[in-house]
Amino acid sequence: MEKISVAVRFRPPAAAAVDPSHYSGGGGGDREWRVDDTRIALLHRAAPVPGASFAFDHVFDGTATNARIYGVLVRNLIRAAVDGFNGTAFAYGQTSSGKTFTMNGSADQPGIIPLSVRDVFDTAREAADREFLIRVSYMEIYNEEINDLLTLGSQKLPIHESLERGVYVAGLREEIVNSAEQVLELLELGEANRHFGETNMNVRSSRSHTIFRMVIESSAKNQMDSGDAIRVSVLNLVDLAGSERIAKTGAGGVRLKEGKHINKSLMILGNVINKLSESGKQRGHIPYRDSKLTRILQPALGGNAKTSIICTAAPEEIHVEETRGTLQFASRAKCVSNCAQVNEILTDAALLKRQNKEIEELRKKLQGSHSVVLEQVILKQRNDMHKSELERDRLAMELEEEKRLREALEHRLAEQQKLLDDLNSTSISPDQFNDFIQLDELKTPNSKERPNGFVASRAHYSKDVEFSPIPENLGTVADEDLWMQLNKGCITDLEMLEMTPGFKCSQSITEDKTSVSQNTSTFL
């Protein structure tokens, strides 16, 4: 078991004061902080305040540089990470207390993150008996949502957990790198995508927590077939957003919402530290899952990692209560113990070991080529393999989601089929209706049925013809014009034309003639 290393850094007093009479160090305030190498005490008119004295591993005043803090607190952590131990370093404190400056630094005074990046590659270069594969990622937690700072549009990423990878962020871009300059360029890209805002206490206030992660894999050289273990370590460098009071920051609207999420996640981090600082029997449940920040940092808090915490504080009297809260957090964190051990993998699951054979084949094919070209081809091959692994994880997630949707659809179809079966099994009996009119309304309309009186009966005109249409008063010889009309132009010898002799009509014709005559007389 190993205790978390905790240090406190006081920034220099602000150049302009909100209330100059409240500043210590010549500001004329009644309360001030006395800083020693390992102890901090609050004085009221030069007298110690009871219960306001704290002891830590290291205490730095306003004259300390980032390089000094890195050398004392973080350098050993980086060396351990290269040797296979998980490591985490993060800055904690109120807003405008110097956290981002401590972690990122400036052009003339680099912070812990750029110093760590250079030290990782320098240490790896010194290990001549091992070869390394290093990949990096950069994320932020903004309003409790995880965003990828290296890829625009990659937002609201989920947190997953597996036996092989532990707790990880799915869909997060990881870039394989081979130099410190390449990493610093990625850091610059990520900082451009990070959320910043202006408040009354800070012109450039961090509105999100950022986690810069380096995964370091290494194996012994010239021992590929001997079963040598592969070491895989994770280094987290965290810049936390600062806790803030709305009355001091004057936040409103979007800034107010951001401040609420920041304070909530830091409060949960404090609760986790409180639980971890208690003895084993009194510890109880540790609320890692209450916040995405504590969920991601779970291995670094009471787990398998070496952890260093830099608590930043403001020396002004106006910030005495916030500084006291920061020091209380640091005191509880100093009681947390981790169980760090070297992470060794003996299977072929590690990314480095899966690529070693391909790299050796490329080296044989490119023998005689320039070494720079060879390294570029090897680096490209490693990036392609890693991208294929990320694509496989993405496809697996999509397949799982599609399977879930299909099961939901099948369940819904089964419910609909059950409803149809219930409707088909239901019958309606005529006995259920007392009124015939109600029953008739349920009948299917019959298009062939005619209402009474709709079609009138047709009169019968199929009587036999009573006589020939030739006029009865026609003489023995017909007129030529009349003959032409009757015979449609056929000319015959008119001398041979004679009238047809009269004949008796049949009984049916006589009866019909009588009925017609009666009907005619009736109408007349």
C-alpha positions in Angstrom: 0.0 0.0 0.0 1.2 3.5 -0.9 -0.2 6.8 0.2 -1.3 9.5 -2.3 1.4 12.2 -2.6 -0.2 15.6 -1.8 1.3 19.0 -2.3 -0.1 22.6 -1.9 0.9 25.5 -4.0 0.1 29.2 -3.2 0.0 31.4 -6.2 1.4 34.9 -6.0 -1.0 37.6 -4.8 -3.1 39.2 -7.4 -1.9 42.4 -8.9 -5.3 44.1 -8.6 -7.5 43.5 -5.6 -11.2 43.5 -5.4 -10.8 44.7 -1.8 -7.2 45.7 -1.1 -7.8 45.8 2.6 -8.5 42.1 2.6 -5.2 41.0 1.1 -2.4 39.5 3.1 1.2 40.2 2.6 1.2 43.9 3.0 -2.5 44.3 2.3 -3.4 45.1 5.8 -5.7 42.1 6.5 -6.2 40.6 9.9 -5.8 37.0 8.6 -3.0 35.5 6.6 -1.5 32.1 5.8 2.0 31.2 7.1 3.7 28.8 4.7 6.6 26.5 5.6 8.2 23.6 3.6 5.6 21.1 4.8 3.1 23.0 7.0 0.5 25.7 6.5 -1.2 27.6 9.3 -3.8 30.4 9.4 -2.9 33.3 11.6 -5.3 36.0 13.0 -3.3 39.1 14.0 -0.2 37.0 14.2 -1.8 34.4 16.4 -2.5 30.8 15.2 -6.2 30.0 14.6 -7.2 26.7 16.3 -8.0 23.9 13.9 -6.4 25.7 10.9 -3.0 24.1 10.8 -2.2 21.5 8.1 0.7 19.3 7.2 1.5 17.9 3.7 4.3 16.2 1.8 5.3 19.5 0.1 4.2 23.1 0.3 5.2 25.7 -2.3 4.8 29.5 -2.0 4.3 32.0 -4.7 8.0 32.0 -5.8 8.0 28.3 -6.8 8.2 27.5 -10.5 6.5 24.8 -12.5 9.8 23.0 -13.1 10.5 22.8 -9.4 7.1 21.4 -8.6 7.4 18.9 -11.4 10.8 17.8 -10.2 9.7 17.3 -6.6 6.2 15.8 -7.2 5.8 14.3 -10.6 9.1 13.2 -12.1 9.2 9.9 -10.2 5.6 9.3 -11.2 6.6 9.6 -14.9 9.5 7.2 -14.4 7.2 4.7 -12.8 4.7 5.0 -15.6 7.4 4.1 -18.2 8.3 1.1 -16.0 4.7 -0.2 -16.2 2.9 1.4 -13.2 -0.4 3.4 -13.7 0.0 7.1 -12.8 -2.2 10.1 -12.3 -1.5 13.7 -11.5 -4.1 16.4 -11.1 -4.6 19.9 -9.8 -7.4 20.8 -7.5 -8.5 24.2 -6.2 -10.9 27.1 -6.4 -11.3 29.1 -9.6 -8.4 31.5 -10.4 -6.0 29.8 -8.0 -3.5 28.7 -10.8 -4.6 25.1 -11.7 -4.4 25.5 -15.5 -1.1 27.4 -15.2 0.3 24.6 -13.1 -0.8 21.9 -15.5 -0.3 23.6 -18.9 2.1 26.5 -18.0 3.1 29.2 -20.5 5.6 29.6 -23.3 8.4 30.6 -21.0 7.4 28.3 -18.1 6.0 25.0 -19.3 3.6 23.2 -17.0 3.4 19.7 -15.7 1.8 18.2 -18.8 4.4 19.3 -21.4 7.2 18.5 -19.0 5.8 15.1 -18.5 5.4 14.4 -22.2 9.1 15.3 -22.9 10.2 13.2 -19.9 8.3 10.2 -21.1 10.1 10.1 -24.4 13.4 10.9 -22.8 13.0 8.0 -20.3 11.8 5.6 -23.0 14.9 6.5 -25.1 17.2 5.7 -22.2 15.7 2.2 -21.9 17.8 0.7 -24.7 16.7 -2.9 -23.9 13.0 -2.2 -24.5 10.8 -0.9 -27.4 7.8 1.3 -26.8 4.4 2.0 -28.3 2.8 5.2 -27.0 -0.6 6.5 -27.9 -2.4 9.5 -26.5 -6.0 10.9 -26.2 -7.5 14.1 -24.9 -11.0 14.6 -23.5 -13.0 17.0 -21.5 -16.0 16.7 -19.2 -18.3 19.6 -19.9 -21.7 19.8 -18.2 -21.3 16.1 -17.3 -20.8 15.1 -21.0 -17.6 13.7 -22.4 -16.2 15.4 -25.5 -13.2 14.3 -27.6 -10.9 17.4 -27.9 -8.9 15.8 -30.8 -12.0 15.3 -33.0 -14.6 17.9 -33.8 -18.2 16.6 -33.5 -17.3 13.6 -31.3 -19.4 14.5 -28.2 -21.4 12.8 -25.5 -19.2 9.7 -25.5 -20.2 6.8 -23.2 -18.1 5.1 -20.5 -17.7 1.4 -20.7 -15.9 -1.2 -18.6 -14.3 -4.6 -19.6 -12.0 -7.1 -18.0 -9.3 -6.4 -20.5 -9.4 -2.6 -20.7 -11.0 -1.7 -17.4 -12.8 1.6 -17.4 -12.6 3.4 -20.7 -14.4 5.9 -22.9 -15.8 4.3 -26.0 -15.2 6.1 -29.3 -12.4 8.3 -28.0 -9.7 9.0 -30.6 -6.3 7.6 -29.7 -3.3 8.7 -31.7 -0.1 6.7 -31.9 2.9 9.1 -31.5 6.7 8.8 -31.7 7.9 12.2 -30.6 7.2 14.8 -28.0 6.7 17.5 -30.6 3.9 15.4 -32.2 2.2 15.2 -28.8 2.5 18.9 -28.1 0.8 19.7 -31.4 -2.1 17.5 -30.4 -2.3 19.3 -27.1 -2.4 22.6 -28.8 -5.3 21.3 -31.0 -7.2 20.0 -28.0 -6.8 23.3 -26.1 -8.3 25.2 -29.1 -11.4 23.0 -28.7 -11.8 23.3 -25.0 -14.5 25.3 -23.3 -13.3 28.6 -21.7 -15.3 31.6 -20.4 -14.9 34.9 -18.6 -16.0 35.5 -15.0 -15.5 38.3 -12.5 -12.6 36.3 -11.0 -10.9 35.1 -14.2 -10.7 36.4 -17.7 -9.9 32.9 -19.1 -11.7 30.5 -16.8 -11.8 26.8 -17.5 -15.4 25.6 -17.8 -14.6 21.9 -18.0 -12.4 19.2 -16.6 -9.8 17.9 -19.0 -8.0 14.5 -19.0 -4.9 14.0 -21.1 -4.1 10.3 -21.2 -1.0 8.5 -22.4 -1.0 4.7 -22.8 2.6 3.3 -22.7 3.2 -0.2 -23.9 6.7 -1.8 -23.9 8.4 -5.2 -24.4 11.9 -6.4 -24.3 13.9 -6.2 -27.6 15.1 -9.4 -29.4 12.9 -11.6 -27.2 9.7 -11.8 -29.3 9.4 -15.6 -29.1 10.5 -16.0 -25.5 7.1 -15.2 -24.0 8.4 -12.0 -22.3 5.7 -10.0 -20.6 4.3 -6.8 -22.2 4.0 -3.9 -19.9 1.0 -1.6 -20.3 0.5 1.5 -18.2 -1.9 4.4 -18.3 -0.8 8.0 -17.4 -3.6 10.5 -16.6 -2.8 14.2 -16.4 -5.9 16.1 -15.2 -6.7 19.8 -15.2 -9.8 20.2 -13.1 -12.1 23.2 -13.4 -12.2 25.3 -10.2 -14.9 25.4 -7.6 -16.6 28.8 -7.5 -19.1 30.9 -5.6 -21.7 32.6 -7.7 -21.6 35.7 -5.5 -17.9 36.2 -6.4 -17.9 35.1 -10.0 -21.1 36.9 -11.0 -22.0 34.0 -13.3 -25.4 33.9 -15.0 -27.1 32.0 -17.8 -24.7 29.6 -19.4 -21.9 30.3 -17.0 -24.2 29.6 -14.1 -25.2 26.2 -15.5 -21.5 25.4 -16.1 -20.6 26.4 -12.5 -23.4 24.1 -11.1 -22.0 21.1 -13.0 -18.4 21.9 -11.9 -19.3 22.2 -8.3 -21.4 19.1 -8.3 -18.6 16.9 -9.8 -16.0 18.4 -7.4 -18.4 17.7 -4.5 -18.7 14.0 -5.6 -14.9 13.9 -5.9 -14.7 15.1 -2.3 -17.2 12.5 -1.2 -15.1 9.8 -2.8 -12.0 11.0 -1.1 -13.9 11.1 2.2 -15.0 7.5 1.9 -11.5 6.4 0.8 -9.9 8.2 3.8 -12.0 6.2 6.3 -11.0 2.9 7.8 -12.1 -0.3 6.0 -15.0 -1.2 8.4 -16.5 2.3 8.2 -15.9 3.0 4.5 -19.1 1.5 3.1 -20.1 2.2 -0.5 -17.8 4.5 -2.6 -19.9 6.6 -5.1 -17.6 6.4 -8.1 -20.5 6.2 -10.5 -22.2 9.4 -9.3 -19.9 11.4 -11.5 -18.2 10.8 -14.8 -15.0 12.4 -13.4 -14.7 9.9 -10.5 -15.8 7.1 -12.8 -12.9 7.7 -15.1 -10.4 8.3 -12.3 -11.6 5.3 -10.3 -8.3 3.3 -10.8 -6.3 6.4 -9.6 -8.4 6.8 -6.4 -7.8 4.0 -4.1 -6.8 1.5 -6.9 -3.9 0.3 -9.0 -2.1 3.6 -9.6 0.5 6.0 -8.2 -1.2 9.3 -7.7 0.0 12.9 -7.0 -2.3 15.8 -6.2 -1.4 19.4 -6.5 -3.8 21.6 -4.5 -3.6 25.3 -5.6 -4.7 28.1 -3.2 -5.1 31.8 -3.3 -3.3 33.8 -0.5 -5.7 36.7 -0.3 -7.8 37.1 2.8 -11.0 37.4 0.8 -10.5 33.7 -0.3 -9.7 32.4 3.2 -12.7 30.1 3.4 -12.2 28.7 -0.1 -8.5 28.0 0.7 -9.5 26.4 4.0 -11.8 24.0 2.1 -9.1 23.2 -0.4 -6.7 22.3 2.4 -9.2 20.1 4.1 -9.7 18.2 0.9 -5.9 17.8 0.6 -5.7 16.6 4.2 -8.3 13.9 3.5 -6.6 12.9 0.2 -3.4 12.4 2.1 -5.0 9.6 4.0 -5.9 7.6 0.9 -3.8 4.6 0.1 -3.3 3.0 -3.3 -2.0 -0.5 -4.2 0.1 0.1 -7.3 1.7 -2.7 -9.2 3.4 -3.3 -12.6 0.8 -4.1 -15.3 2.1 -7.1 -17.2 0.3 -9.0 -20.0 1.3 -12.5 -21.0 -1.3 -13.0 -23.8 -1.4 -11.9 -27.4 -4.2 -9.5 -26.6 -1.9 -6.4 -26.3 -1.7 -4.2 -29.3 2.1 -4.1 -29.3 2.5 -7.9 -29.4 -0.1 -8.3 -32.1 1.9 -6.0 -34.3 5.4 -7.2 -33.7 5.4 -9.9 -36.3 4.1 -7.5 -38.9 6.7 -5.0 -38.0 9.5 -7.6 -38.4 8.2 -8.6 -41.8 8.2 -5.0 -42.9 11.8 -4.6 -41.7 12.9 -7.6 -43.7 11.2 -6.3 -46.8 12.6 -2.8 -46.4 16.2 -3.9 -45.7 18.6 -1.5 -47.4 16.0 1.4 -47.3 16.6 4.5 -45.4 15.8 4.2 -41.7 13.5 7.3 -41.7 11.3 5.7 -44.5 11.3 2.4 -42.5 10.1 4.1 -39.3 7.4 6.0 -41.2 6.0 2.8 -42.8 6.0 1.1 -39.4 4.2 4.0 -37.7 1.6 4.0 -40.5 1.1 0.3 -40.1 0.6 0.7 -36.4 -1.9 3.5 -36.9 -3.9 1.4 -39.4 -4.0 -1.5 -37.0 -5.2 0.7 -34.2 -7.9 2.4 -36.3 -9.2 -1.1 -37.3 -9.5 -2.0 -33.6 -11.5 1.2 -32.9 -13.7 0.5 -35.9 -14.3 -3.0 -34.6 -15.4 -1.7 -31.3 -17.7 0.8 -33.0 -19.3 -1.9 -35.1 -19.8 -4.1 -32.1 -21.6 -1.3 -30.3 -23.8 -0.7 -33.4 -24.6 -4.4 -33.7 -25.6 -4.6 -30.0 -27.9 -1.6 -30.5 -29.5 -3.1 -33.6 -30.0 -6.4 -31.8 -31.8 -4.5 -29.0 -34.0 -2.6 -31.4 -34.9 -5.8 -33.3 -35.9 -7.6 -30.0 -38.1 -4.6 -29.1 -39.8 -4.7 -32.5 -40.4 -8.5 -32.3 -41.9 -8.0 -28.9 -44.2 -5.3 -30.2 -45.3 -7.5 -33.2 -46.1 -10.3 -30.8 -48.3 -8.0 -28.8 -50.1 -6.8 -32.0 -50.7 -10.4 -33.1 -52.1 -11.2 -29.7 -54.6 -8.3 -30.0 -55.7 -9.5 -33.4 -56.2 -13.1 -32.2 -58.3 -11.7 -29.3 -60.5 -9.7 -31.8 -61.0 -12.7 -34.1 -62.0 -15.0 -31.2 -64.7 -12.5 -30.2 -68.2 -13.3 -31.9 -71.5 -11.2 -31.9 -74.8 -13.1 -31.5 -78.2 -11.8 -32.7 -79.5 -12.6 -29.2 -77.4 -9.8 -27.9 -79.6 -7.3 -29.6 -83.2 -6.5 -28.6 -84.0 -4.2 -31.4 -84.2 -5.4 -35.0 -83.2 -2.0 -36.3 -80.0 -2.2 -34.3 -79.3 -5.7 -35.8 -80.0 -4.4 -39.3 -77.4 -1.7 -38.9 -74.8 -4.3 -38.4 -75.7 -6.2 -41.6 -73.5 -5.9 -44.6 -75.3 -3.9 -47.3 -76.7 -6.0 -50.3 -76.2 -4.2 -53.5 -78.5 -6.6 -55.4 -81.6 -5.9 -53.2 -84.1 -3.4 -54.7 -86.5 -1.4 -52.8 -90.2 -2.0 -53.6 -91.5 0.1 -56.5 -88.1 1.2 -57.7 -88.5 -0.3 -61.3 -91.8 0.3 -63.3 -93.3 -2.6 -65.3 -92.8 -2.3 -69.0 -95.9 -2.4 -71.3 -96.3 -5.3 -73.7 -96.0 -4.2 -77.3 -95.1 -7.5 -79.0 -98.5 -7.9 -80.8 -98.7 -9.5 -84.3 -98.9 -7.1 -87.2 -102.5 -6.7 -88.2 -102.1 -5.8 -91.9 -99.6 -5.0 -94.5 -98.3 -1.5 -94.6 -99.5 -1.2 -98.3 -102.5 1.2 -98.5 -105.8 -0.6 -98.9 -107.1 1.8 -101.5 -104.2 1.0 -103.9 -105.6 0.3 -107.4 -104.8 -2.5 -109.8 -101.8 -0.6 -111.1 -99.4 1.1 -108.7 -97.8 4.5 -109.3 -94.2 4.3 -110.4 -93.0 6.7 -107.7 -94.8 4.6 -105.1 -93.3 1.5 -106.4 -89.8 2.9 -106.4 -90.2 3.9 -102.8 -91.6 0.5 -101.8 -88.9 -1.5 -103.7 -85.9 0.6 -103.1 -85.3 1.3 -106.8 -86.0 -2.1 -108.2 -87.9 -1.8 -111.5 -90.4 -4.4 -112.5 -93.0 -4.8 -115.2 -95.8 -2.8 -113.8 -98.3 -4.5 -116.1 -97.8 -7.7 -114.1 -98.5 -6.1 -110.7 -101.7 -7.2 -109.1 -103.0 -6.8 -105.5 -102.6 -9.6 -103.1 -105.8 -11.3 -102.4 -107.4 -10.8 -99.0 -106.7 -13.4 -96.3 -108.0 -14.2 -92.9 -106.0 -13.1 -89.8 -105.2 -15.6 -87.2 -107.0 -15.8 -83.9 -104.3 -14.2 -82.0 -104.1 -11.3 -84.3 -107.8 -10.8 -84.1 -107.8 -10.8 -80.3 -104.9 -8.4 -80.2 -106.7 -6.1 -82.6 -109.8 -6.1 -80.5 -107.9 -5.3 -77.3 -106.1 -2.5 -79.1 -109.4 -1.0 -80.4 -110.9 -1.1 -76.9 -107.9 0.6 -75.4 -108.0 3.2 -78.1 -111.7 3.9 -77.5 -111.0 4.1 -73.8 -108.4 6.8 -74.2 -110.6 8.6 -76.7 
